[in-house]
Amino acid sequence: MHLEILTPESKIFTGEATAVQMQGTDGSFQVLNHHAPMISSLKEGNIKVDHDKTTTNFKVMGGFVEVADNKVTVLVEGLQK
């Protein structure tokens, strides 16, 4: 699936991913290939991205995610330091 993680200032990740784990406001969840369409709010926490046989973690300050047509778009307020 195609994944984009964006802040108001920049694009912090774009590419193909096999799994994405996020901290929703109602609990954590995972998105896999061909996931059903959804929109969710995100709380401050970690986004774990499995891609290219590796895992990358991003600490974010909350935001929103949209999943549709095997594309995941994550809009976050910013990265935690």
FIGU-237868 format. One record per atom (N, C-alpha, C): residue number from 0; residue in three letters; chain; atom name; x, y, z. Coordinates in Angstrom, 1 decimal. Layout:
<pts>
i = NUM	aa = ALA	ch = A	at = CA	east = X	north = Y	up = Z
...
</pts>
This chain:
<pts>
i = 0	aa = MET	ch = A	at = N	east = 0.8	north = -1.2	up = 0.0
i = 0	aa = MET	ch = A	at = CA	east = 0.0	north = 0.0	up = 0.0
i = 0	aa = MET	ch = A	at = C	east = 0.9	north = 1.2	up = 0.0
i = 1	aa = HIS	ch = A	at = N	east = 0.4	north = 2.3	up = -0.5
i = 1	aa = HIS	ch = A	at = CA	east = 1.1	north = 3.6	up = -0.6
i = 1	aa = HIS	ch = A	at = C	east = 0.8	north = 4.4	up = 0.7
i = 2	aa = LEU	ch = A	at = N	east = 1.9	north = 4.9	up = 1.3
i = 2	aa = LEU	ch = A	at = CA	east = 1.8	north = 5.6	up = 2.6
i = 2	aa = LEU	ch = A	at = C	east = 2.4	north = 7.0	up = 2.5
i = 3	aa = GLU	ch = A	at = N	east = 1.7	north = 8.0	up = 2.9
i = 3	aa = GLU	ch = A	at = CA	east = 2.3	north = 9.3	up = 3.1
i = 3	aa = GLU	ch = A	at = C	east = 2.1	north = 9.8	up = 4.5
i = 4	aa = ILE	ch = A	at = N	east = 3.1	north = 10.3	up = 5.1
i = 4	aa = ILE	ch = A	at = CA	east = 3.0	north = 10.9	up = 6.4
i = 4	aa = ILE	ch = A	at = C	east = 3.4	north = 12.4	up = 6.3
i = 5	aa = LEU	ch = A	at = N	east = 2.5	north = 13.3	up = 6.6
i = 5	aa = LEU	ch = A	at = CA	east = 2.7	north = 14.7	up = 6.3
i = 5	aa = LEU	ch = A	at = C	east = 2.5	north = 15.6	up = 7.5
i = 6	aa = THR	ch = A	at = N	east = 3.4	north = 16.6	up = 7.7
i = 6	aa = THR	ch = A	at = CA	east = 3.2	north = 17.7	up = 8.7
i = 6	aa = THR	ch = A	at = C	east = 2.8	north = 18.9	up = 7.9
i = 7	aa = PRO	ch = A	at = N	east = 2.4	north = 20.0	up = 8.6
i = 7	aa = PRO	ch = A	at = CA	east = 2.1	north = 21.2	up = 7.9
i = 7	aa = PRO	ch = A	at = C	east = 3.3	north = 21.8	up = 7.2
i = 8	aa = GLU	ch = A	at = N	east = 4.5	north = 21.4	up = 7.6
i = 8	aa = GLU	ch = A	at = CA	east = 5.7	north = 22.0	up = 7.0
i = 8	aa = GLU	ch = A	at = C	east = 6.3	north = 21.1	up = 6.0
i = 9	aa = SER	ch = A	at = N	east = 6.2	north = 19.8	up = 6.1
i = 9	aa = SER	ch = A	at = CA	east = 6.9	north = 18.9	up = 5.1
i = 9	aa = SER	ch = A	at = C	east = 6.3	north = 17.5	up = 5.1
i = 10	aa = LYS	ch = A	at = N	east = 6.8	north = 16.7	up = 4.1
i = 10	aa = LYS	ch = A	at = CA	east = 6.4	north = 15.3	up = 3.9
i = 10	aa = LYS	ch = A	at = C	east = 7.5	north = 14.5	up = 4.6
i = 11	aa = ILE	ch = A	at = N	east = 7.2	north = 13.7	up = 5.6
i = 11	aa = ILE	ch = A	at = CA	east = 8.2	north = 13.0	up = 6.4
i = 11	aa = ILE	ch = A	at = C	east = 8.4	north = 11.6	up = 5.9
i = 12	aa = PHE	ch = A	at = N	east = 7.4	north = 11.0	up = 5.2
i = 12	aa = PHE	ch = A	at = CA	east = 7.6	north = 9.7	up = 4.7
i = 12	aa = PHE	ch = A	at = C	east = 6.6	north = 9.6	up = 3.5
i = 13	aa = THR	ch = A	at = N	east = 7.1	north = 9.0	up = 2.4
i = 13	aa = THR	ch = A	at = CA	east = 6.3	north = 8.6	up = 1.3
i = 13	aa = THR	ch = A	at = C	east = 6.9	north = 7.4	up = 0.7
i = 14	aa = GLY	ch = A	at = N	east = 6.1	north = 6.4	up = 0.4
i = 14	aa = GLY	ch = A	at = CA	east = 6.5	north = 5.1	up = -0.2
i = 14	aa = GLY	ch = A	at = C	east = 5.6	north = 4.0	up = 0.1
i = 15	aa = GLU	ch = A	at = N	east = 6.0	north = 2.8	up = -0.3
i = 15	aa = GLU	ch = A	at = CA	east = 5.2	north = 1.6	up = -0.1
i = 15	aa = GLU	ch = A	at = C	east = 5.5	north = 1.0	up = 1.3
i = 16	aa = ALA	ch = A	at = N	east = 4.4	north = 0.5	up = 1.9
i = 16	aa = ALA	ch = A	at = CA	east = 4.5	north = -0.1	up = 3.3
i = 16	aa = ALA	ch = A	at = C	east = 3.7	north = -1.3	up = 3.3
i = 17	aa = THR	ch = A	at = N	east = 4.1	north = -2.3	up = 4.1
i = 17	aa = THR	ch = A	at = CA	east = 3.3	north = -3.5	up = 4.3
i = 17	aa = THR	ch = A	at = C	east = 2.4	north = -3.5	up = 5.5
i = 18	aa = ALA	ch = A	at = N	east = 2.8	north = -2.6	up = 6.5
i = 18	aa = ALA	ch = A	at = CA	east = 1.9	north = -2.5	up = 7.7
i = 18	aa = ALA	ch = A	at = C	east = 2.2	north = -1.1	up = 8.3
i = 19	aa = VAL	ch = A	at = N	east = 1.2	north = -0.5	up = 8.9
i = 19	aa = VAL	ch = A	at = CA	east = 1.4	north = 0.8	up = 9.7
i = 19	aa = VAL	ch = A	at = C	east = 0.6	north = 0.6	up = 11.0
i = 20	aa = GLN	ch = A	at = N	east = 1.3	north = 0.8	up = 12.1
i = 20	aa = GLN	ch = A	at = CA	east = 0.6	north = 0.8	up = 13.4
i = 20	aa = GLN	ch = A	at = C	east = 0.6	north = 2.2	up = 13.9
i = 21	aa = MET	ch = A	at = N	east = -0.6	north = 2.6	up = 14.5
i = 21	aa = MET	ch = A	at = CA	east = -0.8	north = 4.0	up = 14.9
i = 21	aa = MET	ch = A	at = C	east = -1.6	north = 4.0	up = 16.2
i = 22	aa = GLN	ch = A	at = N	east = -1.5	north = 5.1	up = 16.9
i = 22	aa = GLN	ch = A	at = CA	east = -2.2	north = 5.3	up = 18.2
i = 22	aa = GLN	ch = A	at = C	east = -3.5	north = 6.2	up = 18.0
i = 23	aa = GLY	ch = A	at = N	east = -4.6	north = 5.5	up = 17.8
i = 23	aa = GLY	ch = A	at = CA	east = -5.8	north = 6.2	up = 17.6
i = 23	aa = GLY	ch = A	at = C	east = -6.3	north = 6.8	up = 18.9
i = 24	aa = THR	ch = A	at = N	east = -7.2	north = 7.7	up = 18.9
i = 24	aa = THR	ch = A	at = CA	east = -7.7	north = 8.3	up = 20.2
i = 24	aa = THR	ch = A	at = C	east = -8.5	north = 7.3	up = 21.0
i = 25	aa = ASP	ch = A	at = N	east = -9.0	north = 6.2	up = 20.3
i = 25	aa = ASP	ch = A	at = CA	east = -9.8	north = 5.2	up = 21.0
i = 25	aa = ASP	ch = A	at = C	east = -8.9	north = 3.9	up = 21.2
i = 26	aa = GLY	ch = A	at = N	east = -7.7	north = 4.0	up = 20.9
i = 26	aa = GLY	ch = A	at = CA	east = -6.8	north = 2.8	up = 21.0
i = 26	aa = GLY	ch = A	at = C	east = -5.9	north = 2.6	up = 19.8
i = 27	aa = SER	ch = A	at = N	east = -4.9	north = 1.8	up = 19.9
i = 27	aa = SER	ch = A	at = CA	east = -4.0	north = 1.6	up = 18.8
i = 27	aa = SER	ch = A	at = C	east = -4.6	north = 0.6	up = 17.8
i = 28	aa = PHE	ch = A	at = N	east = -4.2	north = 0.7	up = 16.6
i = 28	aa = PHE	ch = A	at = CA	east = -4.7	north = -0.1	up = 15.5
i = 28	aa = PHE	ch = A	at = C	east = -3.6	north = -0.3	up = 14.4
i = 29	aa = GLN	ch = A	at = N	east = -3.8	north = -1.2	up = 13.5
i = 29	aa = GLN	ch = A	at = CA	east = -2.9	north = -1.5	up = 12.5
i = 29	aa = GLN	ch = A	at = C	east = -3.6	north = -1.5	up = 11.1
i = 30	aa = VAL	ch = A	at = N	east = -2.9	north = -1.0	up = 10.1
i = 30	aa = VAL	ch = A	at = CA	east = -3.5	north = -1.0	up = 8.7
i = 30	aa = VAL	ch = A	at = C	east = -2.6	north = -1.9	up = 7.9
i = 31	aa = LEU	ch = A	at = N	east = -3.2	north = -2.8	up = 7.2
i = 31	aa = LEU	ch = A	at = CA	east = -2.5	north = -3.7	up = 6.3
i = 31	aa = LEU	ch = A	at = C	east = -3.0	north = -3.5	up = 4.9
i = 32	aa = ASN	ch = A	at = N	east = -2.3	north = -4.1	up = 3.9
i = 32	aa = ASN	ch = A	at = CA	east = -2.7	north = -4.0	up = 2.5
i = 32	aa = ASN	ch = A	at = C	east = -4.2	north = -4.2	up = 2.3
i = 33	aa = HIS	ch = A	at = N	east = -4.9	north = -3.5	up = 1.5
i = 33	aa = HIS	ch = A	at = CA	east = -6.3	north = -3.6	up = 1.1
i = 33	aa = HIS	ch = A	at = C	east = -7.2	north = -3.5	up = 2.3
i = 34	aa = HIS	ch = A	at = N	east = -6.8	north = -2.6	up = 3.3
i = 34	aa = HIS	ch = A	at = CA	east = -7.7	north = -2.4	up = 4.5
i = 34	aa = HIS	ch = A	at = C	east = -9.0	north = -1.7	up = 4.0
i = 35	aa = ALA	ch = A	at = N	east = -10.0	north = -1.9	up = 4.8
i = 35	aa = ALA	ch = A	at = CA	east = -11.3	north = -1.2	up = 4.5
i = 35	aa = ALA	ch = A	at = C	east = -11.1	north = 0.3	up = 4.7
i = 36	aa = PRO	ch = A	at = N	east = -11.9	north = 1.1	up = 3.9
i = 36	aa = PRO	ch = A	at = CA	east = -11.7	north = 2.6	up = 4.0
i = 36	aa = PRO	ch = A	at = C	east = -12.1	north = 3.0	up = 5.4
i = 37	aa = MET	ch = A	at = N	east = -11.4	north = 4.0	up = 5.9
i = 37	aa = MET	ch = A	at = CA	east = -11.6	north = 4.6	up = 7.3
i = 37	aa = MET	ch = A	at = C	east = -11.0	north = 5.9	up = 7.4
i = 38	aa = ILE	ch = A	at = N	east = -11.5	north = 6.7	up = 8.4
i = 38	aa = ILE	ch = A	at = CA	east = -10.9	north = 7.9	up = 8.8
i = 38	aa = ILE	ch = A	at = C	east = -10.8	north = 7.8	up = 10.4
i = 39	aa = SER	ch = A	at = N	east = -9.7	north = 8.2	up = 11.0
i = 39	aa = SER	ch = A	at = CA	east = -9.5	north = 8.2	up = 12.4
i = 39	aa = SER	ch = A	at = C	east = -8.7	north = 9.4	up = 12.9
i = 40	aa = SER	ch = A	at = N	east = -9.0	north = 9.8	up = 14.1
i = 40	aa = SER	ch = A	at = CA	east = -8.1	north = 10.8	up = 14.7
i = 40	aa = SER	ch = A	at = C	east = -7.0	north = 10.0	up = 15.5
i = 41	aa = LEU	ch = A	at = N	east = -5.8	north = 10.7	up = 15.6
i = 41	aa = LEU	ch = A	at = CA	east = -4.7	north = 10.1	up = 16.2
i = 41	aa = LEU	ch = A	at = C	east = -4.3	north = 10.9	up = 17.4
i = 42	aa = LYS	ch = A	at = N	east = -3.8	north = 10.2	up = 18.5
i = 42	aa = LYS	ch = A	at = CA	east = -3.3	north = 10.9	up = 19.6
i = 42	aa = LYS	ch = A	at = C	east = -1.8	north = 10.9	up = 19.5
i = 43	aa = GLU	ch = A	at = N	east = -1.2	north = 11.7	up = 20.4
i = 43	aa = GLU	ch = A	at = CA	east = 0.3	north = 11.7	up = 20.5
i = 43	aa = GLU	ch = A	at = C	east = 0.8	north = 10.3	up = 20.7
i = 44	aa = GLY	ch = A	at = N	east = 1.8	north = 10.0	up = 20.0
i = 44	aa = GLY	ch = A	at = CA	east = 2.4	north = 8.6	up = 20.2
i = 44	aa = GLY	ch = A	at = C	east = 3.3	north = 8.2	up = 19.0
i = 45	aa = ASN	ch = A	at = N	east = 3.4	north = 6.9	up = 18.8
i = 45	aa = ASN	ch = A	at = CA	east = 4.3	north = 6.3	up = 17.8
i = 45	aa = ASN	ch = A	at = C	east = 3.6	north = 5.8	up = 16.6
i = 46	aa = ILE	ch = A	at = N	east = 4.2	north = 6.1	up = 15.5
i = 46	aa = ILE	ch = A	at = CA	east = 3.7	north = 5.4	up = 14.2
i = 46	aa = ILE	ch = A	at = C	east = 4.8	north = 4.5	up = 13.8
i = 47	aa = LYS	ch = A	at = N	east = 4.5	north = 3.2	up = 13.7
i = 47	aa = LYS	ch = A	at = CA	east = 5.4	north = 2.2	up = 13.3
i = 47	aa = LYS	ch = A	at = C	east = 5.1	north = 1.8	up = 11.8
i = 48	aa = VAL	ch = A	at = N	east = 6.1	north = 1.9	up = 11.0
i = 48	aa = VAL	ch = A	at = CA	east = 5.9	north = 1.6	up = 9.5
i = 48	aa = VAL	ch = A	at = C	east = 6.8	north = 0.5	up = 9.2
i = 49	aa = ASP	ch = A	at = N	east = 6.2	north = -0.6	up = 8.7
i = 49	aa = ASP	ch = A	at = CA	east = 7.0	north = -1.7	up = 8.1
i = 49	aa = ASP	ch = A	at = C	east = 7.1	north = -1.5	up = 6.6
i = 50	aa = HIS	ch = A	at = N	east = 8.4	north = -1.5	up = 6.1
i = 50	aa = HIS	ch = A	at = CA	east = 8.6	north = -1.2	up = 4.7
i = 50	aa = HIS	ch = A	at = C	east = 10.0	north = -1.8	up = 4.3
i = 51	aa = ASP	ch = A	at = N	east = 10.1	north = -2.2	up = 3.1
i = 51	aa = ASP	ch = A	at = CA	east = 11.4	north = -2.6	up = 2.6
i = 51	aa = ASP	ch = A	at = C	east = 12.2	north = -3.6	up = 3.5
i = 52	aa = LYS	ch = A	at = N	east = 11.5	north = -4.5	up = 4.2
i = 52	aa = LYS	ch = A	at = CA	east = 12.0	north = -5.5	up = 5.1
i = 52	aa = LYS	ch = A	at = C	east = 12.7	north = -4.8	up = 6.3
i = 53	aa = THR	ch = A	at = N	east = 12.2	north = -3.6	up = 6.6
i = 53	aa = THR	ch = A	at = CA	east = 12.7	north = -2.8	up = 7.8
i = 53	aa = THR	ch = A	at = C	east = 11.6	north = -2.2	up = 8.5
i = 54	aa = THR	ch = A	at = N	east = 11.8	north = -1.6	up = 9.7
i = 54	aa = THR	ch = A	at = CA	east = 10.8	north = -0.9	up = 10.4
i = 54	aa = THR	ch = A	at = C	east = 11.3	north = 0.5	up = 10.8
i = 55	aa = THR	ch = A	at = N	east = 10.4	north = 1.5	up = 10.6
i = 55	aa = THR	ch = A	at = CA	east = 10.8	north = 2.9	up = 10.9
i = 55	aa = THR	ch = A	at = C	east = 9.7	north = 3.4	up = 11.9
i = 56	aa = ASN	ch = A	at = N	east = 10.1	north = 4.1	up = 12.9
i = 56	aa = ASN	ch = A	at = CA	east = 9.2	north = 4.7	up = 13.9
i = 56	aa = ASN	ch = A	at = C	east = 9.3	north = 6.2	up = 13.9
i = 57	aa = PHE	ch = A	at = N	east = 8.1	north = 6.8	up = 14.0
i = 57	aa = PHE	ch = A	at = CA	east = 8.0	north = 8.2	up = 14.0
i = 57	aa = PHE	ch = A	at = C	east = 7.2	north = 8.6	up = 15.3
i = 58	aa = LYS	ch = A	at = N	east = 7.7	north = 9.5	up = 16.1
i = 58	aa = LYS	ch = A	at = CA	east = 7.0	north = 10.0	up = 17.3
i = 58	aa = LYS	ch = A	at = C	east = 6.2	north = 11.2	up = 16.8
i = 59	aa = VAL	ch = A	at = N	east = 4.9	north = 11.2	up = 16.9
i = 59	aa = VAL	ch = A	at = CA	east = 4.1	north = 12.3	up = 16.4
i = 59	aa = VAL	ch = A	at = C	east = 3.3	north = 13.0	up = 17.5
i = 60	aa = MET	ch = A	at = N	east = 2.8	north = 14.2	up = 17.2
i = 60	aa = MET	ch = A	at = CA	east = 2.0	north = 15.0	up = 18.2
i = 60	aa = MET	ch = A	at = C	east = 0.5	north = 14.9	up = 17.9
i = 61	aa = GLY	ch = A	at = N	east = 0.0	north = 13.8	up = 17.3
i = 61	aa = GLY	ch = A	at = CA	east = -1.4	north = 13.7	up = 17.0
i = 61	aa = GLY	ch = A	at = C	east = -1.8	north = 14.2	up = 15.6
i = 62	aa = GLY	ch = A	at = N	east = -3.0	north = 13.8	up = 15.2
i = 62	aa = GLY	ch = A	at = CA	east = -3.4	north = 14.2	up = 13.9
i = 62	aa = GLY	ch = A	at = C	east = -4.6	north = 13.3	up = 13.4
i = 63	aa = PHE	ch = A	at = N	east = -4.6	north = 13.0	up = 12.1
i = 63	aa = PHE	ch = A	at = CA	east = -5.6	north = 12.3	up = 11.5
i = 63	aa = PHE	ch = A	at = C	east = -5.1	north = 11.3	up = 10.4
i = 64	aa = VAL	ch = A	at = N	east = -5.8	north = 10.2	up = 10.2
i = 64	aa = VAL	ch = A	at = CA	east = -5.4	north = 9.3	up = 9.1
i = 64	aa = VAL	ch = A	at = C	east = -6.6	north = 9.0	up = 8.3
i = 65	aa = GLU	ch = A	at = N	east = -6.4	north = 8.8	up = 7.0
i = 65	aa = GLU	ch = A	at = CA	east = -7.4	north = 8.4	up = 6.0
i = 65	aa = GLU	ch = A	at = C	east = -6.9	north = 7.2	up = 5.3
i = 66	aa = VAL	ch = A	at = N	east = -7.7	north = 6.1	up = 5.2
i = 66	aa = VAL	ch = A	at = CA	east = -7.3	north = 4.9	up = 4.4
i = 66	aa = VAL	ch = A	at = C	east = -8.4	north = 4.8	up = 3.3
i = 67	aa = ALA	ch = A	at = N	east = -7.9	north = 4.7	up = 2.1
i = 67	aa = ALA	ch = A	at = CA	east = -8.9	north = 4.5	up = 1.0
i = 67	aa = ALA	ch = A	at = C	east = -8.1	north = 4.0	up = -0.2
i = 68	aa = ASP	ch = A	at = N	east = -8.7	north = 3.0	up = -1.0
i = 68	aa = ASP	ch = A	at = CA	east = -8.1	north = 2.5	up = -2.2
i = 68	aa = ASP	ch = A	at = C	east = -6.6	north = 2.1	up = -2.1
i = 69	aa = ASN	ch = A	at = N	east = -6.3	north = 1.4	up = -1.0
i = 69	aa = ASN	ch = A	at = CA	east = -4.9	north = 0.9	up = -0.7
i = 69	aa = ASN	ch = A	at = C	east = -3.9	north = 2.1	up = -0.6
i = 70	aa = LYS	ch = A	at = N	east = -4.4	north = 3.2	up = -0.1
i = 70	aa = LYS	ch = A	at = CA	east = -3.5	north = 4.4	up = 0.1
i = 70	aa = LYS	ch = A	at = C	east = -3.8	north = 4.9	up = 1.5
i = 71	aa = VAL	ch = A	at = N	east = -2.7	north = 5.1	up = 2.3
i = 71	aa = VAL	ch = A	at = CA	east = -2.9	north = 5.6	up = 3.7
i = 71	aa = VAL	ch = A	at = C	east = -2.2	north = 7.0	up = 3.7
i = 72	aa = THR	ch = A	at = N	east = -3.0	north = 8.0	up = 4.1
i = 72	aa = THR	ch = A	at = CA	east = -2.5	north = 9.4	up = 4.2
i = 72	aa = THR	ch = A	at = C	east = -2.6	north = 9.8	up = 5.7
i = 73	aa = VAL	ch = A	at = N	east = -1.5	north = 10.1	up = 6.3
i = 73	aa = VAL	ch = A	at = CA	east = -1.5	north = 10.5	up = 7.7
i = 73	aa = VAL	ch = A	at = C	east = -1.1	north = 12.0	up = 7.8
i = 74	aa = LEU	ch = A	at = N	east = -1.9	north = 12.8	up = 8.4
i = 74	aa = LEU	ch = A	at = CA	east = -1.7	north = 14.2	up = 8.6
i = 74	aa = LEU	ch = A	at = C	east = -1.4	north = 14.4	up = 10.1
i = 75	aa = VAL	ch = A	at = N	east = -0.2	north = 14.8	up = 10.5
i = 75	aa = VAL	ch = A	at = CA	east = 0.1	north = 15.0	up = 11.9
i = 75	aa = VAL	ch = A	at = C	east = 0.5	north = 16.5	up = 12.1
i = 76	aa = GLU	ch = A	at = N	east = 0.3	north = 16.9	up = 13.4
i = 76	aa = GLU	ch = A	at = CA	east = 0.6	north = 18.2	up = 13.8
i = 76	aa = GLU	ch = A	at = C	east = 2.1	north = 18.5	up = 13.8
i = 77	aa = GLY	ch = A	at = N	east = 2.9	north = 17.5	up = 14.0
i = 77	aa = GLY	ch = A	at = CA	east = 4.4	north = 17.6	up = 14.0
i = 77	aa = GLY	ch = A	at = C	east = 5.0	north = 16.4	up = 14.6
i = 78	aa = LEU	ch = A	at = N	east = 6.3	north = 16.4	up = 14.6
i = 78	aa = LEU	ch = A	at = CA	east = 7.1	north = 15.3	up = 15.2
i = 78	aa = LEU	ch = A	at = C	east = 7.5	north = 15.7	up = 16.6
i = 79	aa = GLN	ch = A	at = N	east = 7.5	north = 14.7	up = 17.5
i = 79	aa = GLN	ch = A	at = CA	east = 8.0	north = 15.0	up = 18.9
i = 79	aa = GLN	ch = A	at = C	east = 9.5	north = 15.0	up = 18.9
i = 80	aa = LYS	ch = A	at = N	east = 10.1	north = 15.7	up = 19.8
i = 80	aa = LYS	ch = A	at = CA	east = 11.5	north = 15.8	up = 19.9
i = 80	aa = LYS	ch = A	at = C	east = 12.0	north = 14.8	up = 20.9
</pts>
